[in-house]
């Protein structure tokens, strides 16, 4: 199989679909890998390393796309890339189709086969290709949230940290999946009082076994409990994920009215449309906006802030799937592995994933 890796073009996105070591393993199995010139240069993966690993370097994204059978990326294509897509091409990347319905429809119309990292499943019900980026995003959510609490960033002017004789600050985490759990851990490490909200009582019980009861509350998520928690908080982290679907809006615009000015809200779910009603996508260049005196951080590619770490973490989990698709061919690999097949979102101009279909039908 001919596998192509174009340069990522999203704002401040320096991740790359394959590392040189991953290329070497794929080439050793008899496949060809095409890398766009300088695709990994921003994180220290240079063209000569890819050449030494057995890849061929092509000058343009157009050359990579037209010469490949499968494209391995990190982020969803942007409209400028749609003209490169075609019916006999497979795209293996994060797609997040529910997060931008208008562009999703245009992408679907290209006829490309789209296998989305974020809906590939494992036997235990986990999301193995989403988990590493969720882990990074969950940790970063606390870091960027704390930074934007600084007064010059329009935050309250408070520090979440260990200070003698000063009351701990309050962090609310809505959604206790992989990202939320990482945010909880970071907040507790920094001496915060943490309020954890989730709709699943069993998940909250599992978290209590993990984190205990010191400096942390476990709360069933309802409109009232969300409102009460965010009113008391300095930092609110939203990390709600429903497989393939648009994120539910757990914090409404009206809820902002009774929050304290300078509170920071970090929407980790923004790739899936955001779990705060007031959210709108932002970039690393301009990561925040203020709505009703509340600072919103809604960057759609948060792990792009640590692209080397993120690329290495992603390749550790994606490589075996890429090898499977290349060795068996797309159709056979999908037919033999139901968990990989759960990653199939679009094919021949139709939506194949029920969760994605449910989300896009309302638009």
ZAMARGU-4260 file (C-alpha; in steps of 0.2 Angstrom, whole numbers, plus 5000, padded with zeros to 4 digits):
<rodrens>
0) 5000/5000/5000 | 5005/5018/4997 | 5003/5028/5013 | 5004/5047/5012 | 5008/5059/5026
5) 5005/5078/5022 | 5010/5093/5033 | 4996/5098/5045 | 4989/5115/5041 | 4978/5119/5056
10) 4983/5134/5066 | 4999/5131/5076 | 4998/5112/5072 | 5015/5104/5071 | 5011/5086/5075
15) 5014/5074/5061 | 5005/5058/5056 | 5020/5046/5057 | 5037/5047/5065 | 5052/5041/5056
20) 5053/5026/5067 | 5035/5022/5062 | 5039/5024/5044 | 5053/5012/5046 | 5042/4998/5053
25) 5029/5001/5039 | 5042/5001/5025 | 5050/4985/5032 | 5033/4977/5029 | 5034/4981/5011
30) 5024/4997/5010 | 5028/5014/5002 | 5027/5029/5013 | 5026/5047/5005 | 5030/5062/5017
35) 5027/5080/5012 | 5043/5090/5013 | 5046/5097/5030 | 5031/5089/5037 | 5039/5085/5054
40) 5053/5098/5054 | 5045/5109/5067 | 5047/5095/5080 | 5064/5089/5075 | 5059/5075/5063
45) 5068/5081/5047 | 5067/5075/5029 | 5084/5066/5030 | 5078/5055/5045 | 5062/5050/5035
50) 5073/5046/5020 | 5084/5035/5031 | 5069/5026/5037 | 5064/5022/5019 | 5051/5036/5015
55) 5050/5046/4999 | 5049/5065/5001 | 5037/5075/4990 | 5036/5093/4988 | 5017/5097/4990
60) 5002/5091/4999 | 4994/5089/4982 | 5007/5077/4976 | 5006/5067/4992 | 4987/5065/4991
65) 4986/5061/4973 | 5000/5048/4974 | 4993/5039/4990 | 4980/5025/4993 | 4979/5030/5012
70) 4982/5046/5020 | 4988/5046/5038 | 4985/5063/5047 | 4982/5070/5064 | 4968/5083/5062
75) 4953/5084/5051 | 4956/5091/5033 | 4951/5109/5031 | 4942/5116/5016 | 4958/5120/5007
80) 4962/5101/5007 | 4945/5095/5001 | 4950/5096/4982 | 4963/5083/4986 | 4951/5070/4992
85) 4943/5057/4981 | 4932/5041/4982 | 4946/5029/4981 | 4956/5037/4995 | 4956/5032/5013
90) 4959/5045/5027 | 4964/5039/5044 | 4964/5054/5056 | 4954/5063/5069 | 4938/5069/5060
95) 4927/5076/5074 | 4913/5078/5061 | 4900/5083/5073 | 4910/5098/5079 | 4908/5107/5062
100) 4892/5101/5053 | 4894/5113/5038 | 4911/5107/5034 | 4908/5089/5038 | 4895/5089/5024
105) 4907/5096/5012 | 4920/5083/5017 | 4907/5069/5015 | 4903/5074/4998 | 4921/5071/4992
110) 4917/5052/4993 | 4933/5049/5004 | 4933/5034/5016 | 4936/5042/5033 | 4941/5031/5048
115) 4941/5042/5063 | 4953/5039/5077 | 4940/5046/5090 | 4927/5032/5087 | 4939/5017/5086
120) 4934/5006/5101 | 4943/4992/5111 | 4935/4977/5119 | 4933/4985/5136 | 4923/4999/5128
125) 4937/5012/5129 | 4943/5023/5115 | 4962/5018/5112 | 4966/5031/5099 | 4957/5045/5108
130) 4964/5042/5125 | 4982/5048/5123 | 4976/5065/5116 | 4963/5066/5130 | 4976/5063/5143
135) 4987/5077/5136 | 4972/5089/5134 | 4966/5085/5152 | 4983/5090/5159 | 4984/5105/5148
140) 4967/5111/5153 | 4973/5114/5171 | 4989/5122/5165 | 4981/5134/5153 | 4966/5137/5164
145) 4978/5142/5179 | 4988/5153/5167 | 4972/5162/5161 | 4967/5166/5179 | 4981/5178/5180
150) 4975/5196/5180 | 4984/5202/5164 | 4974/5188/5155 | 4958/5195/5161 | 4956/5181/5175
155) 4952/5184/5193 | 4970/5186/5198 | 4972/5171/5209 | 4984/5156/5209 | 4979/5138/5211
160) 4994/5132/5222 | 5000/5128/5239 | 5000/5143/5250 | 5001/5143/5269 | 4986/5150/5278
165) 4977/5154/5262 | 4961/5145/5257 | 4963/5133/5242 | 4955/5139/5226 | 4940/5129/5218
170) 4941/5119/5202 | 4926/5111/5194 | 4928/5097/5182 | 4912/5092/5172 | 4914/5075/5164
175) 4925/5062/5172 | 4932/5053/5157 | 4950/5051/5152 | 4953/5070/5150 | 4943/5074/5166
180) 4952/5062/5176 | 4968/5070/5171 | 4962/5087/5176 | 4956/5081/5193 | 4973/5074/5196
185) 4982/5090/5191 | 4971/5100/5202 | 4973/5090/5217 | 4992/5090/5215 | 4990/5109/5216
190) 4981/5109/5232 | 4964/5114/5224 | 4947/5110/5231 | 4939/5099/5217 | 4921/5097/5212
195) 4918/5083/5200 | 4902/5081/5191 | 4896/5067/5180 | 4880/5059/5176 | 4886/5041/5180
200) 4886/5037/5198 | 4897/5021/5195 | 4910/5032/5187 | 4910/5044/5202 | 4911/5029/5214
205) 4926/5023/5204 | 4934/5040/5205 | 4932/5040/5224 | 4941/5024/5225 | 4955/5032/5215
210) 4956/5049/5223 | 4949/5047/5240 | 4939/5060/5249 | 4951/5074/5254 | 4949/5090/5245
215) 4936/5083/5232 | 4918/5081/5230 | 4909/5069/5219 | 4892/5076/5212 | 4879/5069/5201
220) 4877/5081/5186 | 4861/5091/5185 | 4857/5108/5179 | 4856/5114/5198 | 4872/5105/5203
225) 4882/5112/5188 | 4876/5130/5192 | 4880/5128/5211 | 4897/5121/5207 | 4902/5134/5194
230) 4896/5148/5204 | 4909/5144/5217 | 4923/5140/5205 | 4939/5149/5199 | 4942/5137/5185
235) 4929/5126/5176 | 4935/5112/5165 | 4922/5104/5153 | 4927/5087/5146 | 4911/5078/5141
240) 4912/5066/5126 | 4898/5056/5118 | 4906/5044/5104 | 4904/5052/5087 | 4891/5064/5093
245) 4890/5083/5096 | 4895/5086/5114 | 4879/5090/5125 | 4879/5108/5132 | 4880/5106/5151
250) 4883/5124/5154 | 4870/5136/5147 | 4873/5154/5142 | 4861/5159/5156 | 4872/5150/5169
255) 4886/5163/5166 | 4876/5177/5173 | 4878/5171/5191 | 4897/5166/5190 | 4910/5177/5197
260) 4919/5189/5185 | 4936/5182/5179 | 4932/5164/5181 | 4940/5154/5168 | 4931/5140/5158
265) 4941/5128/5147 | 4931/5118/5135 | 4941/5102/5131 | 4925/5096/5121 | 4926/5110/5108
270) 4932/5097/5095 | 4915/5090/5096 | 4906/5106/5096 | 4909/5111/5114 | 4900/5107/5131
275) 4897/5125/5135 | 4884/5134/5126 | 4894/5150/5125 | 4909/5141/5117 | 4916/5145/5100
280) 4932/5138/5092 | 4948/5147/5096 | 4966/5145/5091 | 4983/5144/5099 | 4986/5162/5092
285) 4970/5169/5100 | 4965/5156/5113 | 4952/5165/5123 | 4937/5177/5123 | 4927/5185/5137
290) 4908/5182/5138 | 4898/5189/5152 | 4915/5193/5161 | 4920/5174/5160 | 4936/5170/5151
295) 4933/5155/5139 | 4947/5145/5132 | 4941/5134/5117 | 4956/5129/5107 | 4952/5115/5095
300) 4969/5107/5095 | 4975/5108/5112 | 4988/5094/5111 | 4996/5104/5097 | 5004/5115/5110
305) 5015/5100/5114 | 5017/5093/5097 | 5032/5082/5100 | 5025/5073/5115 | 5008/5072/5106
310) 5015/5064/5090 | 5025/5051/5100 | 5010/5047/5111 | 4998/5045/5096 | 5010/5035/5085
315) 5012/5022/5099 | 4993/5018/5098 | 4990/5021/5079 | 5004/5011/5072 | 4997/4994/5074
320) 4980/5000/5066 | 4990/5007/5051 | 5000/4991/5049 | 4983/4981/5049 | 4975/4992/5036
325) 4990/4992/5025 | 4994/4973/5027 | 4976/4967/5024 | 4969/4981/5014 | 4955/4993/5020
330) 4940/4982/5016 | 4947/4966/5024 | 4954/4975/5039 | 4937/4983/5043 | 4927/4968/5040
335) 4938/4957/5052 | 4939/4970/5066 | 4923/4977/5073 | 4932/4989/5084 | 4942/4996/5070
340) 4926/4996/5060 | 4918/5007/5073 | 4930/5020/5067 | 4923/5021/5050 | 4913/5037/5049
345) 4910/5040/5030 | 4912/5031/5014 | 4907/5034/4996 | 4897/5050/5001 | 4887/5042/5015
350) 4888/5042/5034 | 4892/5025/5041 | 4893/5029/5060 | 4876/5030/5068 | 4882/5043/5081
355) 4889/5054/5068 | 4873/5052/5058 | 4862/5056/5073 | 4872/5072/5076 | 4872/5078/5058
360) 4854/5074/5053 | 4848/5089/5064 | 4857/5102/5053
</rodrens>
